Amino acid sequence: MFFLALRHLISRKRQTTLTLLGITLGAAAYIAISAMMLGFQEFIIDQLVNNDSHVRINAREEMLNEQVLNDSFFPDGELVNWVKPPMGRKDNAYILAPRAWLDRLEADEKVQAASPQLVAQAIANYAKLTVGVRLIGSIPDIQRRVSNIEKYMLKGKFSDIGASGNRIVVGKEFLDKIGASIGESILLTVGKSAPQPFKIVGVFRLGVKSLDETTVFGALSDVQKLNQTPSRISDIAIRLVDVEQASELASNLNLMGQEKVQSWNQANEGIMSVFKTQDIVRNSMTFAILIVAGFGIYNILSLAVSHKRREIAILRSMGFEPRDISELFLTQGVILGVIGGLLGVVIGLGASYGMSLVRVSEARGLGTGQMMVSFDGLIYVKAFLLACIASSVASFFPARAAGRLEPIDIIRGENS
């Protein structure tokens, strides 16, 4: 049956070529679009997940309002008219029991590392230039285990910060903005203390301009001293063994204290919603490609059934059952799907490789200057299966119609 179906396809070279072309281009287009979209998503997720933390614990932000104070000072339900309504934060800007949190995390087998941090808004001065920065104090050896910051170092090592000594690592954009060089010192202040000199010992580039332009890393003890908050931390950055458990762990930790606990995907819900939109667009395009390819196969096989009526009558008279005739034309559709899917995978792989060589901006390419493309094998498997499924479904109806043809009806149709 296979060889008979193949012979039918070869006998209609032009129609078969056009059908194969439609299936091949559809599969290749799906691969190219998916590779580009998923490559972008993988890059952003890598930035969100590996450059910061999987889960973050920080001081819970609670705001004062009239209802809170009324319940505390006037529990009997007295009517109070506030001349000026209370407002502002009522929580602390630091974690109340950091040692208890760290002990709990160290005992959790799901946690790979937990880095205590003190995050402060600081002012950097160099020559006559003043710039606002986000100053992050951490223990370098632990911070390297939580994030991939060492991977993005352009000059120096992240460990050069040391345990103390007023040494910092800054972003490349920040360094270019203030005009300083590695080895020089800048003045840092948090606004409530005198400026202190900090020596630049390393430069990194994450590829996100807003971070490279404003982020400064220092030793935890140095930042605590500058902020005049010894032994206090504002955040705990957590890296997990399995990043997929981030949401579950964050939800469980939220019940264990008054601090705010968020996973990386909870903290970036806006970005994740953009990814969902991209997936909807990609799947919609896939559906449209399948419909176009399916209609093409349906039309080609329907015409083939009409043109092969005499041959169908001969096959039936030779003893072929209706199921055999249906199987013959269904096999043709499957052959078209398999060959078209394989060609589409090859062309799609070539197109993806070509796109990966396209030059883009340095910020997006993290210095490589190349487009981000995903080569996930699941993309190619899906493209091949979609081509086969579309071809099989589209060929089912013409195949069923061919199987219902009776020799006597075909002869009558030929003589009329």
C-alpha positions as a LaTeX table, in Angstrom:
\begin{tabular}{lrrr}
\hline
Residue & $x$ (\AA) & $y$ (\AA) & $z$ (\AA) \\
\hline
Met1 & 0.00 & 0.00 & 0.00 \\
Phe2 & 2.85 & 2.36 & 0.82 \\
Phe3 & 4.52 & 1.93 & $-2.57$ \\
Leu4 & 1.21 & 2.32 & $-4.41$ \\
Ala5 & 0.51 & 5.55 & $-2.50$ \\
Leu6 & 4.03 & 6.79 & $-3.28$ \\
Arg7 & 3.53 & 6.00 & $-6.97$ \\
His8 & 0.32 & 8.05 & $-7.01$ \\
Leu9 & 2.15 & 11.00 & $-5.49$ \\
Ile10 & 5.03 & 10.77 & $-7.96$ \\
Ser11 & 2.61 & 10.67 & $-10.87$ \\
Arg12 & 1.33 & 14.12 & $-9.81$ \\
Lys13 & 4.68 & 15.83 & $-9.44$ \\
Arg14 & 3.46 & 19.43 & $-9.66$ \\
Gln15 & 0.60 & 19.02 & $-7.20$ \\
Thr16 & 2.76 & 16.99 & $-4.81$ \\
Thr17 & 5.55 & 19.57 & $-4.93$ \\
Leu18 & 3.19 & 22.46 & $-4.16$ \\
Thr19 & 1.63 & 20.56 & $-1.28$ \\
Leu20 & 5.02 & 19.65 & 0.15 \\
Leu21 & 6.12 & 23.26 & $-0.20$ \\
Gly22 & 3.13 & 24.46 & 1.83 \\
Ile23 & 3.74 & 21.94 & 4.63 \\
Thr24 & 7.49 & 22.60 & 4.66 \\
Leu25 & 7.14 & 26.37 & 4.84 \\
Gly26 & 4.48 & 26.09 & 7.53 \\
Ala27 & 6.69 & 23.89 & 9.74 \\
Ala28 & 9.77 & 26.04 & 9.08 \\
Ala29 & 7.86 & 29.25 & 9.89 \\
Tyr30 & 6.64 & 27.77 & 13.17 \\
Ile31 & 10.20 & 26.78 & 14.12 \\
Ala32 & 11.69 & 30.17 & 13.22 \\
Ile33 & 9.03 & 32.18 & 15.06 \\
Ser34 & 9.11 & 29.90 & 18.11 \\
Ala35 & 12.91 & 29.94 & 18.24 \\
Met36 & 12.98 & 33.74 & 18.18 \\
Met37 & 10.20 & 34.23 & 20.77 \\
Leu38 & 11.41 & 31.52 & 23.13 \\
Gly39 & 14.99 & 32.74 & 22.80 \\
Phe40 & 13.90 & 36.18 & 23.97 \\
Gln41 & 11.91 & 34.66 & 26.83 \\
Glu42 & 14.82 & 32.48 & 27.91 \\
Phe43 & 17.13 & 35.51 & 27.97 \\
Ile44 & 14.73 & 37.59 & 30.08 \\
Ile45 & 14.01 & 34.70 & 32.45 \\
Asp46 & 17.74 & 34.05 & 32.81 \\
Gln47 & 18.21 & 37.71 & 33.72 \\
Leu48 & 15.35 & 37.62 & 36.25 \\
Val49 & 16.17 & 34.24 & 37.78 \\
Asn50 & 19.96 & 33.96 & 37.77 \\
Asn51 & 21.06 & 37.58 & 38.20 \\
Asp52 & 19.15 & 38.19 & 41.40 \\
Ser53 & 17.49 & 35.36 & 43.33 \\
His54 & 14.81 & 32.70 & 43.02 \\
Val55 & 13.07 & 33.88 & 46.20 \\
Arg56 & 13.53 & 37.13 & 48.11 \\
Ile57 & 12.65 & 37.96 & 51.71 \\
Asn58 & 12.39 & 41.61 & 52.68 \\
Ala59 & 10.69 & 43.85 & 55.21 \\
Arg60 & 6.93 & 43.79 & 54.79 \\
Glu61 & 5.53 & 47.09 & 53.55 \\
Glu62 & 2.48 & 48.11 & 55.58 \\
Met63 & 0.87 & 51.53 & 55.36 \\
Leu64 & $-0.80$ & 53.57 & 58.08 \\
Asn65 & $-4.42$ & 54.49 & 57.57 \\
Glu66 & $-7.37$ & 55.70 & 59.61 \\
Gln67 & $-8.86$ & 52.24 & 60.13 \\
Val68 & $-5.64$ & 50.80 & 61.60 \\
Leu69 & $-5.33$ & 53.53 & 64.24 \\
Asn70 & $-9.06$ & 53.59 & 64.99 \\
Asp71 & $-9.00$ & 49.86 & 65.76 \\
Ser72 & $-5.91$ & 50.26 & 67.98 \\
Phe73 & $-6.85$ & 53.38 & 69.97 \\
Phe74 & $-10.65$ & 53.41 & 69.75 \\
Pro75 & $-11.75$ & 49.77 & 69.94 \\
Asp76 & $-15.26$ & 50.69 & 71.13 \\
Gly77 & $-16.18$ & 51.99 & 67.73 \\
Glu78 & $-16.04$ & 55.69 & 68.62 \\
Leu79 & $-16.48$ & 58.09 & 65.75 \\
Val80 & $-13.22$ & 59.91 & 65.16 \\
Asn81 & $-12.74$ & 62.81 & 62.78 \\
Trp82 & $-9.11$ & 63.12 & 61.72 \\
Val83 & $-7.96$ & 66.64 & 60.94 \\
Lys84 & $-5.10$ & 65.11 & 59.00 \\
Pro85 & $-5.49$ & 61.43 & 58.09 \\
Pro86 & $-2.51$ & 59.25 & 59.12 \\
Met87 & $-0.28$ & 58.09 & 56.31 \\
Gly88 & 3.10 & 56.55 & 55.64 \\
Arg89 & 4.77 & 53.21 & 56.36 \\
Lys90 & 4.33 & 51.64 & 59.79 \\
Asp91 & 6.71 & 48.74 & 59.21 \\
Asn92 & 10.46 & 48.53 & 59.75 \\
Ala93 & 12.90 & 48.97 & 56.87 \\
Tyr94 & 14.79 & 45.88 & 57.95 \\
Ile95 & 14.21 & 42.21 & 58.80 \\
Leu96 & 13.50 & 41.82 & 62.51 \\
Ala97 & 14.93 & 38.31 & 63.10 \\
Pro98 & 17.47 & 37.63 & 60.34 \\
Arg99 & 19.32 & 34.89 & 62.22 \\
Ala100 & 16.15 & 32.86 & 62.64 \\
Trp101 & 15.41 & 33.16 & 58.92 \\
Leu102 & 18.96 & 32.16 & 57.93 \\
Asp103 & 18.96 & 29.15 & 60.28 \\
Arg104 & 15.63 & 28.01 & 58.86 \\
Leu105 & 16.85 & 28.37 & 55.27 \\
Glu106 & 20.16 & 26.60 & 55.93 \\
Ala107 & 18.21 & 23.61 & 57.27 \\
Asp108 & 15.91 & 23.47 & 54.23 \\
Glu109 & 17.13 & 20.93 & 51.66 \\
Lys110 & 15.36 & 22.87 & 48.87 \\
Val111 & 17.62 & 25.89 & 49.44 \\
Gln112 & 21.01 & 25.95 & 47.76 \\
Ala113 & 22.19 & 29.28 & 49.22 \\
Ala114 & 20.80 & 32.27 & 51.13 \\
Ser115 & 22.56 & 35.63 & 50.97 \\
Pro116 & 21.83 & 38.34 & 53.58 \\
Gln117 & 21.77 & 41.81 & 52.02 \\
Leu118 & 21.34 & 45.42 & 52.98 \\
Val119 & 19.86 & 47.39 & 50.09 \\
Ala120 & 20.00 & 51.18 & 50.36 \\
Gln121 & 19.44 & 54.14 & 48.09 \\
Ala122 & 22.71 & 56.04 & 47.96 \\
Ile123 & 24.23 & 59.07 & 46.27 \\
Ala124 & 27.50 & 58.68 & 44.38 \\
Asn125 & 29.83 & 61.64 & 43.86 \\
Tyr126 & 32.78 & 61.74 & 41.46 \\
Ala127 & 34.43 & 65.05 & 40.60 \\
Lys128 & 31.47 & 67.41 & 40.06 \\
Leu129 & 28.99 & 64.68 & 39.09 \\
Thr130 & 26.31 & 63.34 & 41.46 \\
Val131 & 24.31 & 60.21 & 40.64 \\
Gly132 & 21.69 & 58.21 & 42.54 \\
Val133 & 22.49 & 54.49 & 42.89 \\
Arg134 & 21.08 & 51.33 & 44.42 \\
Leu135 & 23.73 & 50.14 & 46.85 \\
Ile136 & 23.63 & 46.42 & 47.69 \\
Gly137 & 25.70 & 45.17 & 50.60 \\
Ser138 & 26.32 & 41.42 & 50.64 \\
Ile139 & 28.83 & 38.73 & 51.56 \\
Pro140 & 30.65 & 38.16 & 48.22 \\
Asp141 & 31.25 & 34.42 & 48.61 \\
Ile142 & 27.57 & 33.77 & 49.36 \\
Gln143 & 26.27 & 36.27 & 46.79 \\
Arg144 & 28.22 & 34.47 & 44.05 \\
Arg145 & 26.30 & 31.30 & 44.90 \\
Val146 & 22.95 & 33.07 & 44.75 \\
Ser147 & 23.36 & 34.92 & 41.46 \\
Asn148 & 25.43 & 34.68 & 38.27 \\
Ile149 & 27.09 & 38.05 & 38.82 \\
Glu150 & 30.57 & 36.52 & 38.42 \\
Lys151 & 29.59 & 35.41 & 34.91 \\
Tyr152 & 29.03 & 39.02 & 33.82 \\
Met153 & 32.21 & 40.54 & 35.24 \\
Leu154 & 34.15 & 42.49 & 32.60 \\
Lys155 & 37.05 & 43.52 & 34.83 \\
Gly156 & 38.13 & 42.22 & 38.20 \\
Lys157 & 36.41 & 39.56 & 40.28 \\
Phe158 & 33.31 & 39.89 & 42.42 \\
Ser159 & 35.23 & 38.37 & 45.32 \\
Asp160 & 37.62 & 41.37 & 45.22 \\
Ile161 & 35.04 & 43.25 & 47.32 \\
Gly162 & 36.19 & 41.23 & 50.33 \\
Ala163 & 34.61 & 41.25 & 53.77 \\
Ser164 & 35.35 & 44.94 & 54.34 \\
Gly165 & 37.62 & 47.75 & 53.21 \\
Asn166 & 35.20 & 50.03 & 51.28 \\
Arg167 & 35.58 & 48.27 & 47.92 \\
Ile168 & 32.78 & 48.16 & 45.36 \\
Val169 & 31.84 & 46.56 & 42.04 \\
Val170 & 29.83 & 48.75 & 39.65 \\
Gly171 & 27.98 & 48.45 & 36.35 \\
Lys172 & 29.63 & 49.37 & 33.06 \\
Glu173 & 26.94 & 51.96 & 32.24 \\
Phe174 & 27.44 & 53.62 & 35.64 \\
Leu175 & 31.18 & 53.77 & 35.15 \\
Asp176 & 30.80 & 55.35 & 31.70 \\
Lys177 & 28.24 & 57.81 & 33.03 \\
Ile178 & 30.42 & 59.25 & 35.80 \\
Gly179 & 33.64 & 58.98 & 33.78 \\
Ala180 & 35.59 & 57.05 & 36.41 \\
Ser181 & 37.94 & 54.11 & 35.90 \\
Ile182 & 38.60 & 50.89 & 37.76 \\
Gly183 & 41.03 & 51.50 & 40.63 \\
Glu184 & 39.69 & 55.00 & 41.32 \\
Ser185 & 37.53 & 55.97 & 44.30 \\
Ile186 & 34.10 & 57.61 & 44.46 \\
Leu187 & 32.22 & 59.09 & 47.40 \\
Leu188 & 29.06 & 57.34 & 48.61 \\
Thr189 & 26.48 & 58.59 & 51.09 \\
Val190 & 23.00 & 57.49 & 52.09 \\
Gly191 & 22.00 & 61.01 & 53.10 \\
Lys192 & 22.29 & 60.66 & 56.89 \\
Ser193 & 26.05 & 60.36 & 57.21 \\
Ala194 & 29.16 & 61.95 & 55.84 \\
Pro195 & 30.29 & 60.72 & 52.40 \\
Gln196 & 32.83 & 57.91 & 52.49 \\
Pro197 & 35.30 & 56.95 & 49.75 \\
Phe198 & 34.83 & 53.57 & 48.07 \\
Lys199 & 37.35 & 52.07 & 45.66 \\
Ile200 & 36.13 & 50.55 & 42.36 \\
Val201 & 37.64 & 47.07 & 42.10 \\
Gly202 & 35.40 & 45.48 & 39.44 \\
Val203 & 33.02 & 46.20 & 36.56 \\
Phe204 & 30.09 & 44.06 & 35.39 \\
Arg205 & 27.53 & 44.25 & 32.60 \\
Leu206 & 24.22 & 42.41 & 33.00 \\
Gly207 & 22.82 & 43.63 & 29.69 \\
Val208 & 19.95 & 45.57 & 31.32 \\
Lys209 & 20.76 & 49.27 & 31.10 \\
Ser210 & 18.64 & 50.29 & 34.08 \\
Leu211 & 20.61 & 47.87 & 36.29 \\
Asp212 & 24.05 & 48.50 & 34.81 \\
Glu213 & 23.54 & 52.23 & 35.25 \\
Thr214 & 22.38 & 52.28 & 38.88 \\
Thr215 & 23.57 & 49.11 & 40.69 \\
Val216 & 26.59 & 49.09 & 42.99 \\
Phe217 & 27.72 & 46.08 & 45.06 \\
Gly218 & 29.71 & 46.40 & 48.26 \\
Ala219 & 30.57 & 44.37 & 51.34 \\
Leu220 & 27.70 & 43.92 & 53.79 \\
Ser221 & 29.65 & 45.30 & 56.75 \\
Asp222 & 30.74 & 48.40 & 54.79 \\
Val223 & 27.19 & 49.19 & 53.69 \\
Gln224 & 25.85 & 48.63 & 57.23 \\
Lys225 & 28.47 & 51.05 & 58.53 \\
Leu226 & 27.64 & 53.65 & 55.85 \\
Asn227 & 23.92 & 53.29 & 56.56 \\
Gln228 & 24.54 & 53.44 & 60.33 \\
Thr229 & 22.59 & 50.21 & 60.82 \\
Pro230 & 25.10 & 47.67 & 62.19 \\
Ser231 & 24.01 & 44.01 & 62.14 \\
Arg232 & 20.83 & 44.84 & 60.23 \\
Ile233 & 19.77 & 43.52 & 56.85 \\
Ser234 & 16.86 & 44.47 & 54.61 \\
Asp235 & 16.75 & 41.43 & 52.31 \\
Ile236 & 17.62 & 37.75 & 52.08 \\
Ala237 & 18.22 & 36.50 & 48.53 \\
Ile238 & 17.58 & 32.77 & 48.12 \\
Arg239 & 18.69 & 30.38 & 45.40 \\
Leu240 & 16.91 & 27.03 & 45.16 \\
Val241 & 18.04 & 23.64 & 43.94 \\
Asp242 & 14.95 & 23.56 & 41.67 \\
Val243 & 13.69 & 26.94 & 40.47 \\
Glu244 & 10.26 & 25.44 & 39.74 \\
Gln245 & 9.64 & 25.25 & 43.49 \\
Ala246 & 10.06 & 29.01 & 43.97 \\
Ser247 & 6.34 & 29.90 & 44.14 \\
Glu248 & 5.53 & 27.04 & 46.52 \\
Leu249 & 8.41 & 27.88 & 48.87 \\
Ala250 & 7.55 & 31.60 & 48.85 \\
Ser251 & 3.94 & 30.83 & 49.79 \\
Asn252 & 5.06 & 28.58 & 52.67 \\
Leu253 & 7.63 & 31.07 & 53.99 \\
Asn254 & 5.04 & 33.86 & 53.94 \\
Leu255 & 3.21 & 32.01 & 56.72 \\
Met256 & 6.27 & 31.79 & 58.98 \\
Gly257 & 6.90 & 35.46 & 59.74 \\
Gln258 & 5.80 & 39.01 & 59.20 \\
Glu259 & 8.34 & 39.65 & 56.44 \\
Lys260 & 7.35 & 39.79 & 52.78 \\
Val261 & 8.41 & 36.76 & 50.72 \\
Gln262 & 8.18 & 36.74 & 46.92 \\
Ser263 & 9.36 & 34.33 & 44.25 \\
Trp264 & 10.97 & 35.63 & 41.06 \\
Asn265 & 7.84 & 35.04 & 38.97 \\
Gln266 & 5.54 & 36.63 & 41.55 \\
Ala267 & 7.73 & 39.74 & 41.60 \\
Asn268 & 7.66 & 39.95 & 37.79 \\
Glu269 & 4.00 & 39.19 & 37.04 \\
Gly270 & 3.87 & 41.97 & 34.43 \\
Ile271 & 6.70 & 40.45 & 32.41 \\
Met272 & 5.27 & 36.95 & 32.75 \\
Ser273 & 1.93 & 38.22 & 31.37 \\
Val274 & 3.79 & 39.50 & 28.30 \\
Phe275 & 5.20 & 36.00 & 27.80 \\
Lys276 & 1.69 & 34.56 & 27.98 \\
Thr277 & 0.58 & 37.01 & 25.30 \\
Gln278 & 3.53 & 35.97 & 23.11 \\
Asp279 & 2.60 & 32.31 & 23.56 \\
Ile280 & $-1.00$ & 33.05 & 22.55 \\
Val281 & 0.20 & 34.84 & 19.40 \\
Arg282 & 2.61 & 32.01 & 18.58 \\
Asn283 & $-0.07$ & 29.34 & 19.06 \\
Ser284 & $-2.56$ & 31.36 & 17.01 \\
Met285 & $-0.07$ & 31.58 & 14.15 \\
Thr286 & 0.47 & 27.83 & 14.45 \\
Phe287 & $-3.26$ & 27.22 & 14.22 \\
Ala288 & $-3.49$ & 29.45 & 11.13 \\
Ile289 & $-0.57$ & 27.62 & 9.48 \\
Leu290 & $-2.23$ & 24.28 & 10.18 \\
Ile291 & $-5.50$ & 25.43 & 8.63 \\
Val292 & $-3.77$ & 26.71 & 5.48 \\
Ala293 & $-1.70$ & 23.53 & 5.11 \\
Gly294 & $-4.73$ & 21.36 & 5.85 \\
Phe295 & $-6.89$ & 23.01 & 3.21 \\
Gly296 & $-4.10$ & 22.64 & 0.69 \\
Ile297 & $-3.80$ & 18.92 & 1.35 \\
Tyr298 & $-7.58$ & 18.51 & 1.36 \\
Asn299 & $-7.93$ & 20.21 & $-2.02$ \\
Ile300 & $-5.05$ & 18.27 & $-3.57$ \\
Leu301 & $-6.35$ & 14.89 & $-2.41$ \\
Ser302 & $-9.93$ & 15.73 & $-3.33$ \\
Leu303 & $-8.78$ & 16.49 & $-6.88$ \\
Ala304 & $-6.73$ & 13.30 & $-6.84$ \\
Val305 & $-9.82$ & 11.28 & $-5.93$ \\
Ser306 & $-11.75$ & 12.89 & $-8.80$ \\
His307 & $-8.94$ & 12.23 & $-11.30$ \\
Lys308 & $-8.32$ & 8.68 & $-10.09$ \\
Arg309 & $-11.93$ & 7.48 & $-10.22$ \\
Arg310 & $-11.18$ & 5.03 & $-13.05$ \\
Glu311 & $-8.16$ & 3.65 & $-11.19$ \\
Ile312 & $-10.24$ & 3.32 & $-8.02$ \\
Ala313 & $-12.81$ & 1.29 & $-10.01$ \\
Ile314 & $-10.04$ & $-0.97$ & $-11.32$ \\
Leu315 & $-8.64$ & $-1.48$ & $-7.81$ \\
Arg316 & $-12.09$ & $-2.29$ & $-6.46$ \\
Ser317 & $-12.68$ & $-4.80$ & $-9.25$ \\
Met318 & $-9.33$ & $-6.42$ & $-8.39$ \\
Gly319 & $-10.57$ & $-7.11$ & $-4.89$ \\
Phe320 & $-9.57$ & $-3.98$ & $-2.94$ \\
Glu321 & $-11.98$ & $-3.29$ & $-0.11$ \\
Pro322 & $-13.34$ & 0.22 & 0.69 \\
Arg323 & $-11.01$ & 0.27 & 3.72 \\
Asp324 & $-8.03$ & $-0.39$ & 1.42 \\
Ile325 & $-8.96$ & 2.52 & $-0.85$ \\
Ser326 & $-9.34$ & 4.83 & 2.15 \\
Glu327 & $-6.01$ & 3.62 & 3.49 \\
Leu328 & $-4.37$ & 4.32 & 0.12 \\
Phe329 & $-5.29$ & 8.01 & 0.10 \\
Leu330 & $-4.77$ & 8.39 & 3.86 \\
Thr331 & $-1.26$ & 7.00 & 3.39 \\
Gln332 & $-0.59$ & 9.66 & 0.77 \\
Gly333 & $-1.51$ & 12.36 & 3.26 \\
Val334 & 0.72 & 10.84 & 5.93 \\
Ile335 & 3.64 & 10.61 & 3.48 \\
Leu336 & 3.19 & 14.27 & 2.57 \\
Gly337 & 3.11 & 15.21 & 6.26 \\
Val338 & 6.22 & 13.19 & 7.18 \\
Ile339 & 8.33 & 14.41 & 4.25 \\
Gly340 & 7.09 & 18.00 & 4.59 \\
Gly341 & 7.65 & 17.93 & 8.35 \\
Leu342 & 11.22 & 16.63 & 7.98 \\
Leu343 & 12.05 & 19.22 & 5.33 \\
Gly344 & 10.47 & 21.92 & 7.50 \\
Val345 & 12.60 & 20.88 & 10.49 \\
Val346 & 15.79 & 21.06 & 8.41 \\
Ile347 & 14.92 & 24.44 & 6.89 \\
Gly348 & 13.70 & 25.75 & 10.27 \\
Leu349 & 16.96 & 24.70 & 11.92 \\
Gly350 & 18.92 & 26.47 & 9.19 \\
Ala351 & 16.79 & 29.60 & 9.55 \\
Ser352 & 17.24 & 29.58 & 13.35 \\
Tyr353 & 20.99 & 29.24 & 13.00 \\
Gly354 & 21.02 & 32.09 & 10.49 \\
Met355 & 19.03 & 34.32 & 12.87 \\
Ser356 & 21.45 & 33.50 & 15.70 \\
Leu357 & 24.23 & 35.10 & 13.62 \\
Val358 & 22.33 & 38.36 & 13.07 \\
Arg359 & 23.96 & 41.30 & 14.85 \\
Val360 & 21.83 & 43.13 & 17.40 \\
Ser361 & 22.56 & 45.78 & 20.02 \\
Glu362 & 25.27 & 45.08 & 22.56 \\
Ala363 & 22.83 & 45.39 & 25.47 \\
Arg364 & 20.64 & 42.60 & 24.20 \\
Gly365 & 23.49 & 40.42 & 23.14 \\
Leu366 & 25.44 & 40.81 & 26.39 \\
Gly367 & 28.56 & 41.60 & 24.40 \\
Thr368 & 28.13 & 38.86 & 21.79 \\
Gly369 & 26.07 & 41.14 & 19.54 \\
Gln370 & 23.94 & 38.22 & 18.30 \\
Met371 & 20.20 & 37.62 & 18.29 \\
Met372 & 18.88 & 35.38 & 21.05 \\
Val373 & 17.49 & 32.19 & 19.53 \\
Ser374 & 16.28 & 29.05 & 21.28 \\
Phe375 & 17.36 & 25.65 & 19.96 \\
Asp376 & 15.09 & 23.71 & 22.29 \\
Gly377 & 14.49 & 20.27 & 20.75 \\
Leu378 & 10.82 & 20.39 & 21.75 \\
Ile379 & 10.25 & 23.10 & 19.11 \\
Tyr380 & 11.33 & 20.76 & 16.31 \\
Val381 & 9.37 & 17.82 & 17.68 \\
Lys382 & 6.22 & 19.95 & 17.85 \\
Ala383 & 6.73 & 21.27 & 14.32 \\
Phe384 & 7.11 & 17.74 & 12.92 \\
Leu385 & 4.10 & 16.40 & 14.83 \\
Leu386 & 1.94 & 19.35 & 13.81 \\
Ala387 & 2.80 & 18.79 & 10.14 \\
Cys388 & 1.95 & 15.08 & 10.43 \\
Ile389 & $-1.29$ & 15.71 & 12.34 \\
Ala390 & $-2.46$ & 18.42 & 9.94 \\
Ser391 & $-1.74$ & 16.21 & 6.93 \\
Ser392 & $-3.45$ & 13.17 & 8.45 \\
Val393 & $-6.59$ & 15.08 & 9.46 \\
Ala394 & $-6.84$ & 16.87 & 6.11 \\
Ser395 & $-6.43$ & 13.63 & 4.14 \\
Phe396 & $-9.03$ & 11.75 & 6.20 \\
Phe397 & $-12.10$ & 13.21 & 4.48 \\
Pro398 & $-10.94$ & 12.70 & 0.85 \\
Ala399 & $-9.78$ & 9.20 & 1.82 \\
Arg400 & $-13.18$ & 8.37 & 3.32 \\
Ala401 & $-14.94$ & 9.73 & 0.21 \\
Ala402 & $-12.72$ & 7.58 & $-2.02$ \\
Gly403 & $-13.52$ & 4.49 & 0.03 \\
Arg404 & $-17.25$ & 5.03 & $-0.43$ \\
Leu405 & $-17.03$ & 4.99 & $-4.24$ \\
Glu406 & $-18.53$ & 1.85 & $-5.81$ \\
Pro407 & $-17.27$ & 0.52 & $-9.18$ \\
Ile408 & $-20.74$ & 0.60 & $-10.75$ \\
Asp409 & $-21.24$ & 4.23 & $-9.74$ \\
Ile410 & $-17.86$ & 5.14 & $-11.21$ \\
Ile411 & $-18.68$ & 3.39 & $-14.53$ \\
Arg412 & $-22.05$ & 5.11 & $-14.71$ \\
Gly413 & $-20.41$ & 8.44 & $-14.02$ \\
Glu414 & $-17.87$ & 7.85 & $-16.78$ \\
Asn415 & $-20.59$ & 6.91 & $-19.35$ \\
Ser416 & $-22.97$ & 9.76 & $-18.50$ \\
\hline
\end{tabular}
